């Protein structure tokens, strides 16, 4: 059994790269194209990270300063991220898709000392951005690991902002220790694995599951180059002997539609970022013979509910609380609910992976942090997801879970994707509408299908055929866009 780290002299980046020190020649990262791969050994990765830290300090940054990352889908992103942490600086991850007004507001909120940029990505007006230069960083002498209390601020991410203005979420260095609960409780990850994450470097899901977790164990991370199309992923998976695939349901759906060759090395798939439809999971299992393990999490804590190879979730459930996690399901008055009742999922405020606070706000107080996710727990302990609290539909005064309706309708013949939303066909009248892609169906057929599977008050009153379901950058359904599309279809 390994000794516990000294939490008074701790650094997240040093912890992540410690296993790599013991295997300097092992492949840490491969950026995969259809014609080859850019390969990074652990020795090269560690040298680049510590060199980046030295370079940032030479620009005048001091431990505790925040570094705003405006970088694209290249290895410069994780090198800058870990380099900042190695030097005691605080990286702030942001999406490269943000516009200049959006990133200007966010930058003003977090007050960075330095902005690292790449061509073509919108920047705030101040402070002046410095261009990320991997070759320059690799040439720098290594910075010392900045050691300190594991509870100090280590990195900042922003909430998605789907229900309002994005909030800056402060995380401690110790959050990496909580990620260890995911290695067995979700990922089934070992030192021998080659984990391919289908997302871009600059996505927090990729950073955590695709890079930090494999590197913490000394495994190999595989990332497709930006030139690789989703339908080409099976070729890359097979050619580079990926053992685990991490992605989102939208990608799995497209892979199934395109057809999959045999993938003999692939053990299982990890899914997060959006709910996994039960029908999609079953279709993947039937076509590939491998299981999809879903996880539920959020910017404030990452994943903490999941299926895993040692404890596979039953059909229709997301998973179980990861070992070491403490959860509750709360009523609107904050009382714990019994098995089978839908309430708001909450996690212990003592969880080491929980955020320090929203920037400018006090830390979470009381025994529980409410997540905004509506769930119920069955007698076996499995968690069933019903959507966000602010997405719960309420037609006729009865609360209805969009997730429940979507699961019930997922077998509609010829339908490749669907979503439901509460809409207003006329002032003061609110109904459930179903939006779907694939083969257009007679509305009577769709209504009959729904009536066989749902109580009348849960059945959609309208069905709309779309070329595709609107989703955000991470694959989450954009229900506001659905409501807007419905209003546009109404007669003037």
N, C-alpha and C positions, 0 to 999 in steps of 0.2 A: 504494500500500500504506500503510495507516494505521500510525502510530508506536505502538510498544508502550507501555502505560501505565507510569508510574513506580510500581513496586511498593513503594516506601518511603513513598509518600504516596498511598494508595489507599483508596477507600471503595466498597463493593459497590453501595449505593444510587445514589451519584453516577454510577457506571459504567452502571448500568441506565438511568438517565434522561438520560444525556448526549445521545443522539440526539434526544430529545424537546425539548431546549433549542433545537435548530436548527429545529424545526417546531412552535412553541408552539400554533398553532391547529389542528393535525391531531388527529383523533379517536384518543385513546389507548385508551379503554375505553367500551364500551356494555353496559349491563345490560339484557337484552332481555326484554320481556314480549310477550304476544300482541297488545297494543294499542299498543305504542310502545317507547321505549327511554330510559333515563337515560344521558346522554352526558357523558363527561369528556374535555376537551381535554388535551393534554400540559401546557399552562400551568396548568390547574386541578389536575391530578394532582400536578405538582411542587410547587405551592404548598401543597397539603394535606399532602403528605409532610413537607415541611420545617417546616410549622406544627405537625404532630403531634410532630416531634422536639423543637421548642421547648417544647411543652406538657409532654412527659415530663421534660425537664430541669428545668422549673419545679416539678415535683412532688418534686424532690430526687434524681432518678436521676443517677448519674455514669457517664461512659464506662466500659464494661466490665461494668456492672450488667446483670442479666438481667431481661427483661420477659416475663411469662407472658401469653399471649394466650388468652382464653376468649371468643371472638367468634363470631358466626354468619355466615350466608351473605350478607354485605353488603360494599360497598366499604371499610367501616371496617377490614376485616381486612388487605388489602394495604397500605392507607395506614398503619396502625399498624406493620405489619411493616417496611416500607421506612423509615418515620419513625424507628423505633428505630435501625435500622442507620445512617441518615443522621447521627444524633446520637452515634454511637459506642456505642450500647446493643446488647444482644444479645436479639433476640426468640426466644421459645420457642414453636413451633407445637404446638398440641394439638387433638385432635378434640373438638368440642362434644358428642359422644355419650358421653363419659366420665362415669362416676358420681362423686359426691362422694368416696367412699372412694378411687377410682382416682386422681382428680386430686390429692387430698390427699397420697397417697404420692409421686406424681410431683413435685409442688411441693416437698415436703420434700427430694427428691433434688437439685433444681436450684437451690434457694434464690433465688427471684426477689426483686428489689427492689420491683417494682410488678406488680400484676395488672390487666389491662384486661378489662372484662366487658361482657356484653350480657344482657338479660333472658332468664330461662328456662334458663340454662346453669349447670351445677353449678360451684361454686367451692371452693377450699381455705379453711380457716378463717383463715389468715394468709399474707401480709399482707393487710390490708383492700383490697378491690377498688375500682378507680376505673371509673366508667362511661365507655365510649367515646363520644365526642361529635364527629362529623365536622364539624358546623357550627362548633363551638368551635375545632377544630384549624385549619380553613380561615381563621379570623379572626386567628390568631397570626402574629407576624413570623417570617420563615424562620430556621431554625437554620443555623449554619455546617456545611458538610460536615466531619465528623470524619475527618481523614486520618491514616493510619498504615501500618504494615507490613501487606502483603496477607496475611500468614500468621497474623495475630491472629484470635481468635475472632470470628466474625461472626453466627452464628445457631445454634440448637440445634433438632433434631427428635428424636422418639422412634421407636425401632423398633416394629414392629407388635406384638411380644410374642407371636407365634403359638406359640413354643416355650418360653415362660417369661416372666419379668418384663420389661416394656419397658425398654430402655436408652436413656439420653440420649446423642445423637450430636452431637459438637461439630464444626462446620464453619467453615472460614476464609473471610474475604472473597474470597480468590483462587478459591473454588469457582465463582464466576460466570464466570471466564475459561475454566474447563473446559467450562462449558455451551455455549460457542461451538462446540465440537466436535460438538454435537448439531444445530446449525442446518442444516448440510449433511449430516451423517452420519446423521440420522434425519428431521428435520422438513421439510427442503426449504423452509425459511422464508426469505422475502424481505421487504424494506421495504414492498412493495405488498400484502402478504397481510392478510387478515382472518380470524384464527384463532379459531374457536369451540371452547372447552373445555366439555364437557357436565357437568363436576363443579362442586362448590361452591367458593366462594372459599377456605374454610378447609381445603382438602385440599392437601397438599404437591405432588401431581401437577399440580393446577390452578395453584398458585403458580408453579411452575417453568416448565412447558410452556405453560400458558395465559396467563400474565401476564409474568413476567420475561423470557422469551425474545422475545416480540413487542416488548416495550418496549425491550429492548437494541438491537434493530435499527431501532426507530422505526416498527414496524408497528402494527396495530390488534388489540386483544384484545376478543373478544365472549364474554360470560358470560350464560347464561339466568337469569332471575329464578327464585326458589324456587317461584313459582307455575306455572312451565312444566313440564308433565308430559313424560316421555320420549317418548311417542307424538306429542307436539306439536313435537318438535325439528325434524322436516323442514320444517314451515311456517316456523319461525324461521330455519333455515339458508337457505332460499330467499329469504325476505323481506329478509334483511339481507346477502345476497351473500357468505356465508361461503365462503372458498376452501379452508380446511383445517378438518377436524373432529378434535378430540382427545377420546378417550373410552376406555372399557373394553369388552371383548368382551360382557359382559352387556347393555350398552346396545345394541350393534350387533345382538345377537340379537333384542331386543325391537323395534327399528326394522324389521328385516326381517319380523318376524311381523305388524307393524301395516301394512306396505306403505309404499312410498316413492314420492313424486312425482319427476319429473325435477329434478335439481339441477345445472343447467348450469355454475354457477360453481365447484362443488366439484372440486378437483384430486385430493385424496387424503385418506386418513384415517390418524390416528396412534392406535396402541393400546398400552397398557401397564397395569400394575397386576395383571394375571393373564394366564396363558398364552392365546394366541389359537389356537383349534382350526383346523386346516387346512380343515375342511369349512365353517366359518363364514366364513373369509376367501374361499373360493371362491364361496360363496353371495352374499356382499356384492359381489364383483367381477362376478358374472353379472347381478345385479339392477341395479347402479348404473353399471357400466363404470368404476369407480374402484378403485384399489388400496388395501389396508390395509397400513401399514408398522408392524410390531411393534417394541417395544424391551424390553430386559431390563435391570433395574437394581435398586437397593436403597437403603435410607435412608442407607447409609454412603458412597455415591458417586453416586447418581442413575443415569441410564441410560448404558451404555457399549457395549452390543451392540445392533445395530438393523439393520433394513432401511431403505432410503431410496430416493427417486425415481431417484437416479443408480446405485444398486446394489441392486436389488430381490432380496430373499431368495427362494430356491427354495421351492416348496411343502413344508411340513413343517419348515422351518428358521425360527428366530427372526430371524437376520440375521448381520451380520459385525461384528467389532470396529470401532468408529468410528475413522476416521483419526486418528492421534496417540495411540491407546490401545495399551497393551501387556498382553497376557493370557497365561495358561498354563492348561493342564488337567492337574491333579495327581492322582496316585495316593494311596492311603491313607497311603503313606510319604513323600509330598511330592515324588515324582519326576514330571517331565514325561512325559505319555503321548503315544503316537503318534496319528496320524490314525485316526479310527474307534473309538477306545476311550473308554468312558464314565469320566469322572473329575470332580473338583470344579473348577469354574471359579475362577480367581484373577486378580486385577488387580495391576499393579505398584504397590508402595507409593510410588513416585515420581510417581504420577498427581496432578496438581494438584487434581482433584475429590475425591480420597479424604479422608475425615474426618480431623480432627486426632487424635481419640481418642474412645473412650467416656468420658463424664464420670467422673472419679475413677480412670481407668485410664491406663497408659502408651500412647503412640502406637504404631501398627502397626510392627512391626520385621521385618527380613529383606527379601528381594526381592519377596515376594508376599503379598497379602492374600486369604485364602480366603473365598469368598462364601457357601458352603453350597449353591450351585446345582450340580446334576449335569447335565453336558452332554457331547456329543462334537462334534468338528470334522470336517467332511468334507474330501475332497480339494480342493474349491474354496475352502475356508476358512470356509464357513458354519457357524454354531453351531446345534446341535440341542439343545433343552432337554428334560431328563428329570425335572424336579421338584427339590424341596429334598432335601438329603442326609438330613434327619430325616424325610422323607416316603417315602423309598424303601421299597418293600414287600419282604418277605423270606420268603414262604411256602415251606416245605420247604427253607429254607436257600439259596435262589437269589434274588439281588437283581433286582427287577423295577421298572421305571420306571412310575409311575402315568400320566405324560404319554403314554408310548408306548401304553399300553392304551387310554387315552381317545381318542387319535387314531385308533386302529384301529377303535374302536366308534362313532365319530362319525356314521357313515352308517346306523345302525340305523333302520329305517323307522318314521316317525312320531315319532321321539324329538327333542325340542327342546333338551334339555340333559342332560348326564350327568357323572358323576364316579365314580372308583373309590377304594376304600380297603381296607386290610388289616383284617380283622375276626376275631373269635374265637367261632365258633359253639358250641364246648364247650371246657372247660379244657384248655389245651395244644395245641389245634388252631387253626391260623391259615390263613385262606384269603383270596383276593381276592374282593370283592363289588363289583358294579356297581349304582349307584343312578341312576335316570333319570326325567326328566319328559317329559310328552307322552302319546302313545297307549300304553296298557298292552299288553304283548306276552306271548304264551305263552312260558314260560321256555325251552321247547325251540327256539323260533324264535331267541331271543336267543343261546342257546348254540351253535346251528348257525352263526349269523352270526359269532360270535367264533372258532369253530374253523376257519373258512375264512381267517382273517386273523392269527391269533396262534398261537405255539407253545403246546402244551398247558399248560405250567407258567405261562404268562402269562394263560390264560383265566380269567375270573371263574367261580367255582363257585356263585355265587348272584346273582340279579338282583332288585332291589327297585324297585317303581314308587312315586314320590313326587309330591306336588303341585308341589314345586319343590326345587331343589338348595340346601342351606344354604350361604350365603356370608357373608363378613365385610363390613364397611362399604366396602371397596375392591373388592369383587367376587371376592376369592380364595375358593376352595373351603374350607369348614370340614370337614376330614376327621375331626377328632375328633367333631364332631356326627354325621357319618355313622356312625361306629362305635357311638356311643350309640344312634342310631335302630335300628341292626341288633340290638343287644342287647335293646332293648325289644320287638322283634318275636319274640324267641325264647320258646318255651313255658316257663312257670314250672317 
